[in-house]
Structures are given as C-alpha cells and as structure tokens.
C-alpha cells in the first residue's frame, strides 16, 4: 500500500498538519487556499486539521472532503513536496510587530516610565509638560497599538476570507510611512518646548501617518471585498474600528497643530481641557476597543472552543457602541463649551458603553474552562478583567469626584478643581495597559509561534512578563488614585512604570527571537517522560495515553470500545497521544474515567493471568483503521 493510500485511510479531523504534509505534501494547495500559506513553514503549524478548519472558518467536513479528494487523485501519488515559498504577504506581520516592539520600548512605554518617575519625585502630575505626555501617548497609540493592528490585519484578515492580501508591497510601504511619521510626530512634539522649529517635523509626521492609515484601510477593504465572501458580523466591528482609526488620525493632526500654535499657556490649557479627552475616547473606545471586540469574537470561539457569539446581540451591541463613542466625545465637548446640561449626554453614553460591553462579552463565557487553552489565554482573560474595571471606574467617576473626594479629601487639589487628573488617568491606564497591551501580548504570543511552525505547548509560559505587567498596572491604577489623598503614593506609583517596561521587554525579546528563528520548542511536551509507565504497573488517570499503548498495545481495543475513535488513526497515536494523559483524554471526550481505567487494567490482568513471566515488552501497534 502506498503512502498516499495509508494517509487516505487514516486522515481525519484529529490529524496533525505537519504529519499530513510530510506524508502527503500534495494536499498543500488545498490548505493554502484556506489560509495555510505563510503559516508554519514547509509543514505548517503544530495543530490538527479540525483546529485549522475552525480557526480559518472552514466547515470541517468540507475541508476533510477536499483533502481526501486530493489524496484520492492517483496521478498525485508519489509527487515531491509541494510547499509554497514565503512571499511579502506571508511574512508581513514580522516587520510590523518588530516595529511595535521597538517603539514601545523607546518612545512609548519606556518614555512614559521616565515621565512617571519624574512625576513621582516631584509629587505632582504637572511636573512634566503636556507636549511630553502627549508625545508618549501618540507613540503608544500609533506605534504600539497601530503597528500591531496593521501587522495582524495584513496577515490574518485575508486568511479569514480565504484570499490573499491585495497589494502586499504597498502594504509594506505603509510600515515605513508609519515609522517615519511616528518618529517625526512624537519626536517633534516632545522637543517642541525647547525647539519651536520642530513643529514642522511634527506636522509632516502627522500627515505621513494619515496617508499610511488611509492606504492601510484601502488595502484591507480591497482584500475583503476581493475575496467574494460576505461580511460576518464581527467584520463590521473591524470596519468601524478602521473608520475611527482614520478619524482619530485627522483629529490628532488638527489638535496637535492647534496646541503647538497656542499663543499662551492659558490658551493651551483651554484646548487640552476641551479637546484632548474626546481624542482619547475615539482612539481607545472607537479604534482599539472595537477592533479588539471584533477580533475576539473570531478568536475565543474558533481558537479556544468557547461559546459562539450571537449575531443579533453582536450587531445590536455594535450600533450602541458606535453611538456611545459619538455621544461621549460630543457630550464632553458640549459640556465644556455649552454648559453642564450636556453632562447627561456624556454620562449616558458612558453607561450605555459599559452595559453593552458587559452584556456582549458575558455571552462569550470567556472564563469557562477551555480544553484548548494555552499560554495566551491567561493574557486574554485578564485583559477583559481590566476592561471591566476601567469601565466600572468610568461609570463611578461622578461618585468618586463629588462623593468620595469631598468626603475624605475636601482640601485636595482635585476636590478644589472639580476634576481628578489622577483618577481619570488611572481609568485610562487600566484600559490602555491592562486591556489593550495584554491583548496585544496574548494574541501575538499565539500568532507568532503558529506562523513559525512552533508547537506553543513546548514554549515558555510567559508567566514573568504576565506578572510584571499586571503588578505594574495594579500599582499604577491603585496608587495613582491614592495620590489624591496622600503624597506617599507618588513614589510607589512611580515604580509601576519600571515593572511594566520590564515585562514588555521580557515578552518583546522572546517574541523577537522567535520571529528571527532563534527560538525553537520541542515538538511534544515532556509529559510522557514524567509519567513513564513501566511494564507490570497498573494504569492510572495520570498515565500518558501513548505510554499506555506502548507498554500495553492490546489496550487500544479498550480505548476504542470506550469511544476513543481518534486513536484508530496511527498518525494521532504518534503525535497528540504523546501529550495527553488518560484523565485529560477522558475529560475531553466525556468518558467515565474510573470505568475506563478499570477496564484497561482488567484487560491487562487477563492478558497476563496464568502466564508467569509473561512478555510485557512493547509490541508494534495495529495500524489498520477501525
């Protein structure tokens, strides 16, 4: 029997892509058509055919049928490897991700940590200039968030629609436009108090960013429309986020120019007090939040097997969220310029946003157990906890400002001014670092090894950056708020930035090394070695399935009788069975563990009963499918 015949008889949804492509490289074009091209190198990522189908939005039985049909074509038998070579579109995410890491560790988080230390030593949030703070914020939004969104979009969105990226070379050019724009804009704005001539550099940088973002949106739009596939409900979140991305770029350009040309400090403070909060609302709630919500609805269900979002709920939520962004932005400006009667519009929009996000995300059940969890899931789940906290703090802003502050710190600057910069800044930090940054870190930590063909199960779990980021964010949010009540909180809040930058650096170095091919992982977990089963020993729930089959080959019939149909596939027995314990396998398939273990051990005893010195050495496994 030929290799192709063997694979044809055994391939199913549990077949691992590397095993399939090594045995039958001629199926590569089928998988490439649905988004494999550029993912995982010659043999694809370490995932099953079924997972690939779910992750790429292909009906499982349709993909399985097409793969088997390709295998059944006799003229393909014996062909050599058919592997698509990398193109610009296949690896385009890497320079964008690297650019994001470089910027967050320089003009972004590192510069922000330096500013925070200065604030901590001075004991005042006015110790640093508004242009310095905004230069840091700009680098974070455009460099950290913007570049990661662009890189992910160029790589993933075409695959979501089973198509190829339109104009890949033009897409790569948008990276250089963005990088030049960010350096000119953030650098020019930071130096503006010391060298007014840098205004021209800042404006030029902003224009380059607007051009780059417009081109990016055009390329993504042409890619999605060119696929011929209808838009899914989560696509409309992405399209809304792209619209807000462009709006904030134009808004930011005008706002920067106006603040740079302000004739005096009072005029500058007036512009900042009226127009900066709406800009941040559009950037954070309009662009980043809607983009993440859209991607999350594709990710949590398809990648982690969690509850599928409901289209009706999702589309209603999208309308309400867009109206809330408009309402909170317009309401804030009107509240500042036309009177406090407009406060109701702003606060009503905040309540609508918080309630809508809660209802939408609650339906995904992201905190339920996932049998497909990995090192990234803790980042994603914790990110949403920070989102809920940020929105809750925003809803509680009036209570804090006019209740808690007046009761506990009536003489504080925040109480006298009628606005707490510390509390408002803590709200922003919870969503930008706690939510947005953790989402970027989690998604990138999953996407990069998949695209590089590395089994994520053998990689570092990234607990150190996870702990550093969350500890730093908690210190910043908590102690920055406490600065309204005591100056002792300033130095503690100042340390938080160092922890966050350290966490980002550890994560960034890890990701960079992986993208450069300097970081590899074993193909399987070392579970089998830790739970090695000796001949003559009883099987337990912690025994690894592959070890049980190796030591007691006859137990395969027992597994199959209990519904372990995937073990009929010899490819699966050589791969996934080596990483799963009997208890884990029973839980995944809904099998009674106690009964399974009892039947296996009874079978082993019956095989050896009355045969002193019976041969318990490993024997070849049966390879014919059941």
C-alpha positions in Angstrom: 0.0 0.0 0.0 1.4 3.4 -0.9 2.0 6.3 1.5 -0.9 8.2 0.0 -3.3 5.2 0.4 -2.2 4.9 4.1 -2.9 8.6 4.7 -6.2 8.5 2.8 -7.4 5.6 5.0 -6.4 7.3 8.3 -6.7 11.1 7.8 -9.4 12.7 9.9 -10.0 16.0 11.8 -7.6 14.9 14.5 -4.7 14.5 12.0 -1.9 17.0 12.7 -1.0 19.2 9.8 2.8 18.5 10.0 2.1 14.8 9.9 -0.3 15.2 7.0 2.0 17.4 4.9 5.1 15.2 5.5 3.1 12.1 4.3 1.2 13.8 1.6 2.6 17.2 0.5 0.2 17.3 -2.5 -2.6 18.4 -0.2 -0.8 21.7 0.4 -2.7 23.7 -2.2 -6.0 22.7 -0.6 -4.8 24.1 2.8 -3.1 27.1 1.2 -6.4 28.1 -0.3 -7.9 28.4 3.1 -5.0 30.4 4.6 -2.2 28.0 5.4 0.2 29.8 3.0 2.9 31.5 5.1 1.9 29.7 8.3 4.4 27.5 10.0 6.9 26.9 7.2 7.0 23.9 5.0 4.9 21.6 7.2 2.5 24.2 8.7 1.8 24.9 12.4 1.5 22.3 15.1 -2.3 22.0 15.0 -4.9 19.5 13.9 -6.8 19.6 10.7 -10.0 20.2 12.7 -8.4 23.1 14.6 -7.2 24.6 11.3 -10.7 24.4 9.9 -12.3 26.1 12.9 -9.5 28.8 13.1 -9.9 29.6 9.4 -13.7 29.5 9.3 -13.9 26.4 7.0 -16.7 23.8 7.5 -14.8 20.8 9.0 -16.4 18.2 6.8 -15.9 20.3 3.7 -12.2 20.6 4.4 -11.9 16.9 5.2 -13.7 16.0 2.0 -11.4 18.2 -0.1 -8.2 16.9 1.5 -9.4 13.3 0.9 -10.3 14.1 -2.6 -6.9 15.5 -3.3 -5.3 12.3 -1.8 -7.5 10.1 -3.9 -6.2 11.5 -7.2 -3.9 8.8 -8.5 -1.7 11.0 -10.6 -0.6 12.9 -7.5 0.7 9.7 -5.8 4.5 9.9 -5.2 4.8 13.6 -6.0 7.5 15.5 -4.3 7.0 18.2 -1.7 4.6 21.0 -2.8 5.3 23.8 -0.4 4.6 27.5 -1.1 7.6 29.7 -0.7 7.3 32.7 1.5 6.2 36.0 -0.1 5.9 39.5 1.2 2.3 38.8 2.2 3.3 35.7 4.1 5.8 37.4 6.5 4.4 40.9 6.5 3.4 40.7 10.1 7.0 40.4 11.4 8.3 43.9 10.5 5.2 45.5 11.9 5.4 43.5 15.1 9.1 44.3 15.4 8.4 48.0 14.8 5.8 47.9 17.5 8.2 46.3 20.0 10.9 48.8 19.2 8.6 51.8 19.6 7.0 50.6 22.9 10.5 50.0 24.4 11.7 53.5 23.3 9.2 56.4 22.6 6.3 54.5 24.1 6.4 52.7 27.5 10.0 53.5 28.3 9.5 57.2 27.8 6.3 57.0 29.8 8.1 55.3 32.6 10.7 58.1 32.6 7.9 60.7 32.8 6.3 58.8 35.6 9.5 58.7 37.7 9.8 62.5 37.3 6.2 62.9 38.5 6.9 60.6 41.4 10.0 62.6 42.5 8.2 65.9 42.2 5.0 64.8 43.8 2.9 66.5 41.1 1.3 65.5 37.8 2.1 68.9 36.4 5.9 68.3 36.7 6.1 67.2 33.1 4.9 69.2 30.1 1.7 68.4 28.2 3.7 68.1 24.9 6.0 65.5 26.5 3.0 63.5 27.8 1.2 63.7 24.5 4.3 62.6 22.6 4.4 59.5 24.7 0.7 58.9 24.2 1.0 59.3 20.5 3.8 56.8 20.3 1.7 54.3 22.2 -1.4 54.6 20.1 0.2 54.8 16.7 3.4 52.8 17.3 2.4 50.1 19.8 -1.3 49.7 19.1 -1.4 50.9 15.5 1.5 48.8 14.1 0.4 45.6 15.8 -3.1 46.1 14.5 -1.8 46.8 11.0 0.6 43.8 11.0 -2.1 41.4 12.4 -4.7 42.7 9.9 -2.4 42.3 6.9 -1.6 38.7 8.0 -4.9 37.4 9.4 -7.8 39.2 7.7 -7.1 37.8 4.2 -7.0 34.3 5.8 -10.3 34.9 7.5 -11.7 35.3 4.0 -9.6 32.6 2.3 -8.0 35.1 0.0 -4.6 36.8 -0.5 -3.6 40.3 0.6 -4.1 42.9 -2.0 -1.1 45.0 -3.0 1.4 43.4 -0.5 4.3 45.7 -1.5 2.1 48.8 -0.9 1.1 47.3 2.4 4.8 47.0 3.4 5.3 50.6 2.3 2.7 51.7 4.9 5.0 50.5 7.6 7.8 52.9 6.6 5.4 55.7 6.3 4.1 55.0 9.8 7.5 54.7 11.3 8.7 57.9 9.7 5.5 59.6 10.8 5.7 58.4 14.4 9.3 59.4 14.8 8.7 62.9 13.4 5.5 63.5 15.2 6.4 62.2 18.6 10.0 63.5 18.5 8.9 66.8 17.2 6.2 67.2 19.8 8.5 66.2 22.7 11.1 68.8 21.6 8.5 71.5 20.9 9.0 73.4 24.2 12.8 73.5 23.6 12.9 74.0 19.8 9.8 75.5 18.2 11.0 74.7 14.7 10.2 71.1 15.4 6.5 72.0 14.8 7.1 71.5 11.0 8.5 68.0 11.7 5.6 67.1 13.9 3.0 68.2 11.3 4.9 66.5 8.5 4.9 63.3 10.6 1.2 63.5 11.2 0.4 63.9 7.5 2.6 60.8 6.8 0.5 58.9 9.3 -2.8 59.9 7.8 -1.6 58.8 4.4 -0.3 55.5 5.8 -3.6 54.8 7.6 -5.7 55.7 4.6 -3.6 53.4 2.4 -3.9 50.6 5.0 -7.7 50.9 5.1 -7.9 50.9 1.3 -5.8 47.7 1.1 -7.8 45.9 3.8 -11.1 47.0 2.1 -9.9 45.8 -1.3 -8.7 42.5 0.2 -12.0 41.8 2.0 -14.2 42.8 -1.0 -12.0 41.0 -3.4 -12.5 37.7 -1.5 -16.0 37.4 -2.8 -17.1 36.3 0.7 -19.9 38.0 2.6 -19.1 40.0 5.7 -19.5 38.3 9.0 -21.0 40.2 11.9 -17.5 40.7 13.5 -16.2 42.2 10.3 -18.4 45.2 10.9 -16.6 45.8 14.2 -13.3 45.8 12.3 -14.7 48.2 9.6 -16.0 50.5 12.3 -12.6 50.4 14.1 -10.8 51.3 10.8 -13.1 54.3 10.3 -12.3 55.5 13.8 -8.6 54.9 13.2 -8.7 57.3 10.3 -10.9 59.9 12.1 -8.5 60.0 15.1 -5.5 60.4 12.8 -7.1 63.5 11.2 -8.4 64.8 14.5 -5.0 64.3 16.1 -3.2 66.2 13.3 -5.5 69.2 13.8 -5.4 69.1 17.6 -1.6 68.8 17.6 -1.2 71.8 15.3 -3.6 73.9 17.4 -1.9 73.1 20.7 1.5 73.8 19.1 0.4 77.2 17.9 -1.4 78.2 21.1 -0.3 81.8 21.9 0.0 81.3 25.7 -0.4 78.8 28.5 -4.0 79.6 29.2 -5.0 79.1 25.6 -3.1 75.8 25.6 -4.8 74.6 28.8 -8.1 75.5 27.4 -7.6 73.5 24.2 -6.3 70.5 26.2 -9.2 70.6 28.7 -11.8 70.7 25.9 -10.4 68.6 23.1 -8.0 66.0 24.4 -10.4 63.7 26.2 -12.6 63.2 23.1 -9.5 62.4 21.1 -8.5 59.7 23.6 -12.1 58.4 23.6 -12.0 58.0 19.9 -8.6 56.3 19.9 -9.3 54.0 22.8 -13.0 53.2 22.7 -13.6 53.8 19.0 -10.5 52.3 17.4 -8.8 50.0 19.9 -11.9 48.6 21.7 -14.0 48.0 18.6 -11.0 46.3 16.9 -10.3 44.0 19.8 -14.0 43.2 20.3 -14.2 42.2 16.6 -11.2 40.0 16.7 -12.2 38.5 20.0 -15.5 37.3 18.5 -13.4 35.4 15.9 -10.8 34.2 18.4 -12.4 33.0 21.6 -14.8 30.6 19.9 -12.7 29.4 17.0 -9.4 29.1 18.8 -10.4 28.1 22.3 -13.8 26.4 21.8 -15.7 28.8 23.9 -19.3 29.9 23.3 -20.0 31.3 19.9 -21.2 34.9 19.8 -24.8 35.5 18.8 -25.1 37.6 15.6 -28.2 39.6 16.8 -26.6 40.5 20.1 -23.4 41.4 18.4 -24.8 43.7 15.8 -27.1 45.5 18.3 -24.0 46.0 20.5 -22.0 47.4 17.6 -24.7 50.1 16.9 -24.9 51.0 20.6 -21.1 51.2 21.0 -20.6 53.4 18.0 -23.4 55.7 19.3 -21.7 55.7 22.7 -18.4 56.8 21.3 -20.1 59.6 19.4 -22.1 60.5 22.5 -19.2 60.6 25.0 -16.9 62.6 22.5 -19.6 65.1 21.5 -21.0 65.3 25.0 -17.7 66.2 26.6 -17.0 69.0 24.1 -20.6 70.3 24.6 -20.3 70.0 28.3 -17.1 72.2 28.2 -18.4 74.7 25.6 -22.2 74.9 26.0 -22.8 74.2 29.7 -23.2 71.4 32.2 -26.6 70.5 30.9 -24.8 68.4 28.3 -23.2 66.2 31.1 -26.2 63.9 30.7 -25.2 63.1 27.1 -21.7 62.3 28.2 -22.6 60.2 31.2 -25.5 58.5 29.5 -23.1 57.4 26.7 -20.6 56.1 29.3 -23.3 54.0 31.0 -24.5 52.6 27.6 -21.0 51.7 26.7 -20.2 49.9 29.9 -23.5 48.0 29.9 -23.2 47.0 26.3 -19.6 45.7 26.7 -20.7 43.7 29.7 -23.7 42.1 28.0 -21.7 41.4 24.8 -18.7 39.8 26.5 -20.7 38.0 29.1 -22.3 35.9 26.4 -18.9 34.6 25.2 -18.3 32.8 28.6 -14.6 33.5 28.4 -14.0 32.4 31.9 -15.4 29.0 31.5 -12.8 26.1 31.2 -11.3 25.6 27.8 -9.9 22.3 26.7 -7.9 24.2 24.1 -6.3 26.7 26.4 -2.7 27.7 26.0 -0.2 30.3 27.4 -2.0 33.2 25.7 -5.4 32.6 27.3 -4.4 34.0 30.7 -3.4 37.2 29.0 -6.7 37.5 27.1 -8.9 36.7 30.1 -7.1 39.1 32.4 -7.2 41.8 29.7 -11.0 41.7 29.8 -11.0 41.9 33.6 -9.0 45.1 33.3 -11.6 46.4 30.7 -14.4 45.8 33.1 -12.5 47.5 35.9 -11.8 50.5 33.6 -15.4 50.9 32.6 -16.6 50.5 36.2 -14.3 53.2 37.3 -15.5 55.4 34.5 -19.1 54.9 35.5 -18.1 55.7 39.1 -16.3 58.9 38.2 -19.1 61.3 39.5 -19.4 59.3 42.7 -15.6 59.5 43.2 -15.3 63.2 42.3 -18.3 64.6 44.1 -18.7 62.0 46.8 -15.6 60.3 47.9 -13.2 63.1 47.3 -15.4 65.7 49.0 -15.9 63.5 52.0 -12.3 62.2 52.5 -10.1 64.9 50.9 -12.0 68.1 50.7 -8.8 70.2 50.7 -7.1 68.3 47.9 -6.3 69.9 44.6 -8.6 67.5 42.8 -11.6 68.4 45.1 -10.9 72.1 44.7 -10.5 71.9 40.9 -13.6 69.7 40.5 -11.7 67.2 38.4 -9.2 64.4 39.4 -6.4 64.0 36.9 -5.1 61.1 39.0 -8.4 59.1 38.9 -9.1 59.9 35.3 -5.5 58.9 34.4 -5.9 55.6 36.3 -9.0 54.8 34.3 -7.1 55.4 31.1 -4.2 53.3 32.3 -6.4 50.4 33.2 -7.7 50.1 29.7 -4.6 51.0 27.7 -2.1 48.8 29.6 -4.4 46.4 31.4 -6.7 45.7 28.5 -5.1 46.8 25.2 -1.5 45.9 25.9 -2.4 42.5 27.5 -4.5 41.7 24.4 -1.6 42.5 22.1 0.8 40.4 24.1 -1.6 37.5 24.3 -2.6 37.5 20.6 1.0 37.9 19.4 2.2 35.1 21.7 -0.2 32.8 20.0 0.0 34.0 16.4 3.8 34.2 16.0 4.6 30.6 17.0 1.7 29.4 14.9 3.1 31.2 11.8 6.6 30.0 12.6 5.5 26.4 12.9 6.5 26.1 16.6 4.4 24.0 18.9 3.3 26.5 21.5 2.9 23.8 24.2 6.7 23.5 24.4 7.3 27.2 24.8 7.9 29.4 27.8 4.5 30.0 29.5 5.4 33.8 29.8 4.5 34.0 33.5 7.2 36.5 34.2 6.0 39.3 31.8 2.4 38.4 32.7 3.1 39.0 36.4 5.2 42.1 35.8 2.7 43.8 33.6 -0.3 43.1 35.9 1.6 44.0 39.1 2.8 47.3 37.5 -0.7 48.1 36.2 -2.3 47.4 39.5 0.2 49.6 41.3 -0.2 52.4 38.8 -4.0 52.3 38.9 -4.3 51.9 42.7 -1.6 54.3 43.9 -2.1 56.9 41.2 -5.7 57.2 42.5 -4.4 57.4 46.1 -2.3 60.4 45.2 -5.5 62.4 45.6 -5.4 61.5 49.3 -1.7 61.2 50.2 1.7 62.2 48.7 3.2 58.9 49.9 1.5 57.2 47.0 3.5 59.1 44.4 6.8 57.2 44.6 5.0 53.8 44.7 3.1 54.7 41.6 6.4 55.8 40.0 7.9 52.3 40.4 5.0 50.8 38.4 6.3 52.0 35.1 9.6 50.2 35.6 7.8 46.9 36.2 5.6 47.4 33.1 8.5 48.2 30.9 10.5 45.2 32.3 7.5 42.9 31.5 7.2 44.3 27.9 11.0 43.9 27.4 10.9 40.2 28.5 8.0 39.5 26.3 9.4 41.5 23.4 12.8 39.8 23.4 11.1 36.4 23.5 8.9 37.3 20.5 11.7 38.9 18.6 13.9 35.8 19.0 11.1 33.6 17.7 10.5 35.8 14.7 14.2 35.6 13.9 14.2 31.8 14.1 16.4 31.8 17.2 13.8 30.2 19.4 12.6 26.7 19.0 10.5 24.3 21.0 10.3 20.5 21.3 7.6 19.0 19.1 5.8 17.5 22.2 5.6 18.2 25.8 7.8 16.2 28.2 4.7 14.7 29.8 5.4 11.3 28.6 8.8 11.2 30.3 7.4 12.5 33.6 4.7 9.9 33.6 6.6 7.0 32.2 4.8 3.7 32.6 6.8 0.6 33.5 5.6 -2.9 32.3 3.6 -4.6 35.0 2.5 -1.4 36.6 -1.2 -0.5 36.7 -2.6 2.3 34.5 -3.8 5.4 36.3 -5.5 8.6 35.2 -2.2 10.4 35.1 -0.7 7.9 32.7 0.0 9.2 29.2 -2.1 7.6 26.5 0.9 7.0 24.3 2.7 5.3 27.1 -0.2 3.0 27.9 -0.4 2.0 24.2 3.4 1.5 24.1 3.5 -0.8 27.1 0.2 -2.5 26.7 -0.6 -2.4 22.9 -3.7 -4.6 23.4 -5.3 -1.7 25.4 -6.1 0.0 22.1 -9.2 -2.1 21.8 -10.3 -0.9 25.2 -9.8 2.7 24.3 -11.8 2.2 21.1 -14.6 0.5 22.9 -14.9 3.5 25.2 -15.3 5.8 22.2 -11.7 6.9 21.6 -12.2 6.8 17.9 -9.3 9.2 17.1 -6.9 6.6 18.4 -7.7 4.5 15.4 -5.6 6.9 13.5 -1.9 5.9 13.7 -0.8 9.4 13.0 -2.7 10.7 16.0 -1.2 7.9 18.2 2.3 9.1 17.3 1.6 12.8 17.9 -1.3 14.0 20.1 -1.5 10.8 22.2 2.1 11.6 23.4 0.9 14.8 25.1 -2.4 13.8 26.7 -3.0 11.9 29.9 -5.8 9.3 30.2 -7.6 11.6 32.5 -7.4 14.6 30.1 -8.5 12.4 27.1 -11.5 11.1 29.1 -12.5 14.6 30.1 -12.3 15.9 26.5 -14.3 13.0 25.1 -16.8 12.9 28.0 -15.8 9.3 29.0 -16.1 7.9 32.6 -12.5 7.9 33.8 -12.9 5.3 36.6 -14.6 2.8 34.3 -12.0 3.3 31.5 -9.1 2.8 33.9 -10.8 -0.3 35.4 -11.4 -1.8 32.1 -7.8 -1.2 30.9 -6.3 -2.8 34.0 -8.7 -5.7 33.8 -7.7 -6.3 30.2 -4.0 -6.1 31.2 -4.6 -8.6 34.0 -6.5 -11.0 31.8 -3.7 -11.0 29.2 -1.1 -11.8 31.8 -3.1 -14.1 34.1 -1.7 -17.6 34.4 1.4 -16.7 32.4 4.3 -16.3 34.8 7.0 -14.3 33.3 4.6 -13.1 30.6 6.2 -10.9 28.0 5.1 -7.3 28.8 7.6 -5.6 26.5 6.3 -3.2 23.9 4.8 -4.6 20.7 4.0 -2.9 17.4 0.7 -1.1 17.3 -2.1 -2.1 15.0 -2.1 0.3 12.0 -5.4 -0.7 10.3 -8.1 1.8 10.8 -11.3 0.8 12.7 
